Amino acid sequence: MNQAGHIGDLDLRRHRAGEALGVEGPAIAAHAASCPECRARLRALDEEQRRFEGAISFDRFAAGVERAARGARAASPRRPPARVWALPTLAMAAAVALVVTFHHPAAPVGTRGERGDRTKGGAGMIVRIAGAAGQRTAQVDAPEPLAAGERLRLGYQSGGHRYLLALSIDEHGEVTPLYPERGSSLTVPAAVPSATHFLPDSLELTGAGLERIIVVLSDQPLEMEAAQRAARAAYERAGGELSRLPKLGLPGEEFTRTFAKP
């Protein structure tokens, strides 16, 4: 609960998303059912969800991946053919707000992140998935199963940080830069720290096995090459087990989602 005796923003979003809230879960659920103000906040979150569904449709997800595939073939012939990534612009694309879930960056796959994984006003990440069955938000506590052809859209809350970097690492230790593809972190536009924004275009994870996406929000720009080296070193420290991957040790806050590819 916050100082006013109401459910905090993070716990309210977790409650709406159905995420387990530990020993405080029953009290939070009871308060949400009885408090008019918190019920109104839940209705506002429902409205955010409806706006998102209308603004970012599956067709737009698919179109972004098709653009990415054309750009990737033209720009990087050495890129692994089984992996198609969106080519981001340097400007972040703002989007309507959405229910946001959070994950402690050091938590092993299959366990819930620690409470209090929110500082500087609520930094965090979200991954939205679109496929033939519709849209959903990637779960926080365990690897999210993907169907063939499903697309991902990465979102974030800056929490007051000014820079963002995103990469992925699979269970074979292959590290792929996402945002940016090279150079320094992207600059986060000045905005409300708790507002949700989505990165441009969408991406598709192909192949099989586990793959983890890591987003780093920081106060100073980071070099993608240094982040890739840190990811490979973390993979080695984990003995090649993605489920044991530690923090990368980069300055800033790290957030992760893990996916099980078909």
N, C-alpha and C positions, 0 to 999 in steps of 0.2 A: 504494500500500500504506500501511497505517497504521503506527503506531509498534511494534505487536506483530508486524509482518510479515505481516498478513492484509489482504485486500481491504477498503478503506474502504466504509462503508455506501452512499455515493452511487454508487461504481463498481460495487458488487455489484448494486445495483438496475438500473443501466444495462446491466450485462452480462446480467442475467436478461431485461431488456426487449428485448435484441438491438440496443441502440444502439451505434454505432461508437465505439470508445474510442481511436482514433488509434494511435500507435506503441506504447502500452502495452497495447493490446488483446490480442495473443497471449500476453503474460506473464500477464495477468489471467485469461484463459481457461485457461491451463495450471495456474495456481495453484488456480482454482476446481475443476478436475477432480481435483487431487491432494490437496487439503487437507481432512481430515475436518471441521474446524470450519467452514470456509467452505461446504462441501457441506451441513452441517446448517443453516446460515443460509439457504441457498437453499431448502431444504425448508420452512423457516419462512415464507419469502416465498410459496411455493406455497400453503401453508395459508392465509395471509392472503387470497390471491386467491380461494380456494374459499369462504372465509367471506364475502367481499364479494359474490360471485355469488349466494350464498344470501340475503344480507341486503338487497341493493338490486337487485331484479329489474326486468325490462323493464316489467312491469305497474305497478310503483311509479313508474318514470320517467313512463310515460304518464299515470298518475293525477295526478302533480304538474303536468304541462303542462295538463291539462284544468282543474284548479283555477286555474292561473295565467290561462288564457284567460278564464274567467268573471270573475275578479277584475279583470283588465285592462280588460275591456269596461265593467265597472261603475265603475271608479275613474278611468279616464283616456281619455275619448272622443277626445282629440287624438292618442293614441298611434298611430303608423303601423299600419294594419290588416294589413300583411304580416308584422309582427314580433310574436311572442308571447313575453313574458318572465314568468318566475316572480316572484311578489311575496314577497320574503323577510321573515321576522320579524327582530327585532333580536337574538334569541338564535341563536347558531350551533348547527347540528345536528351532534352527534358521530356518527361512523360508524366501522366497522371499518377497520383499516389496509389499505392497498393498495400495490402497487408504484408508486413515484412517479418520474416523469421530470422533468427540469429543463431550463430554457432560459434562456440569457443574454438579458436584456431588450433589449440593443442589437443582437443578431445579426440580419442581414437574413433575410427569408424564404428558405428553401432552403439555409441554411448552419447548421452545428452551433454551438451556443453554446460559449463558451470554457470550458475546464476551470476548476475552482475557483469555480463559480457556486453556492456554498453557504457561507453564513457564519452566525454566531450559532447553530450547532447544526443547521443544515439547513433553512432556509426554502425553500419551493418551492411549486409548484402542480401539479395534475393535472386533466385533463378526461376524464371517462368518457362514452362514447357508447353509446346503446342504440337499436336499430332492428329491423327485421324480420329481419335476418340475425344478430342477437345483440348481444353487448356487446364493446367494445374500448376501449383507451386511446388518446387522440389522440397522434399522433406529435409528436416534438419538432422535428425537423430540417427539416420542409417542411410546406406547407399540408396539412391533413387533409381529404381529400375527404368530403363529406357526401352521403348520399342523402336524397331527399325524406322529410320526416316524422321524421328522426332527432332524438333528444333528447340534451341535454348536461347533465351534472352536474359542477359545479365543486368541486374539493377543494383543500386547502392543507396545508402544514406551517408552523407559525408561526415556527419558528426562534428563539423567544424574543420575537418582536414581539408587541405588544398590540392592534394595530388592522389592519383589512383593508378595502380598497376595490377594487371591480371594475367595469370598464366595457368597452365594445367600440367599435370604430371600423371602418367599412366602407370600401371602395375609393372611395366617393363623398364621404368625409369626414363622414358622419353618425355622431355620437357618441351612444351610448345608455348611460345609467347602469344598472348591474345590481345591485350590492350596495354601499350601499343605493340606493334610487331617488332619494333626495334627502337633504340634510343631511350629517352627519359620518360618518366611517368607522365600521364595525361594530366592537364590542369583541370581541376574540378571547378565549374562555374560557381560564382558567389550566389548563394541561395540559402533558404532556411535549412539549418543543419539536419533537421529531422525529415525533410522532404525526400521523397523517393524519386530517383531519376534512373533512366535506363540507357545503357550504352547503345551506340548505333548498330543497326542491323542485327542479325542473329547468327548462330553457329550450329553445327551438327557434329556430334561425336560419333564416329564410325569405328568399325572394328569390334572387338570383344573384350570383356574383362572390365576391371575397375579403372576409373579415371577421376582424379580430384582437381577441381578448379579452386584456385587460391586468389583472393582479392586482397591487396594491401593498400590501405588508406594511410597517408602519411602527411607530415607537415613540410617535408622537403622532398624534392624530386629524387627518384631512385632510377638507376640504370637497369634496363631489362637484362643486359648480359650478366650483371651482378646478381640479379634475382634468379636467373636460370642456374648460375653456379651454386647459389644457396639451395635451390630446390634439389639439384643433383646431390649436393653434400648431405642434405637431410635424408634423401632416399638411401644413401650409403649408410648413414647412421642407423637407419631403420632396418638395415639388413635386407633391403629390397622388398620389405613388406609395407604396402601403402597404408594399411590399417594402423601402422605404428609411426607414421610420418610425423616428426616433431615440427615445431615452428621453424620458419626459415631463418629467424634471427634478424630480420630486417627492421629498421626503425619504422615504427608505425603500428597500426592495428591490422591483424590478419584475420580473414574470414574465409571459410571453406564450405564447399558442397562436394559430395562424392556421388558418382553415378556408376551404375552397373549396366554396361553396354550389352546389347543382345549378341 
